Amino acid sequence: MLLNELVNELDIEELIQEYHQEGKGRPAYHPQMMLKVLFYGYMNQVFSSRKLANKLRSDIGFMYISGKNKPDFRTINMFRRKRG
């Protein structure tokens, strides 16, 4: 999948460092995976955090792009809010 390869090539070192600076240990979900979920959702006209969370449990494309990870809507919303 092109999106998967594209996000894998992005330099997100700053984002990863930001995760480590929050002081809460290792993040539950890798920021690269979270970006893939958001980008894939935007490409498929899915913008709501709740709808994204539902798609991660019911849509094969979302399951693939997330590596079968299932962050809940609060996690998706918090990730987007802190980086937006």
KADA-V717501 format. One record per run of one state. SS is the DSSP state (H for helix, E for strand, C for the rest). FROM is the first residue (numbers start at 0). TO is the last residue. If there is no record, write none. Layout:
ss;from;to
SS;FROM;TO
SS;FROM;TO
//
This chain:
ss;from;to
C;0;0
H;1;8
C;9;11
H;12;20
C;21;29
H;30;42
C;43;47
H;48;57
C;58;58
H;59;65
C;66;71
H;72;82
C;83;83
//
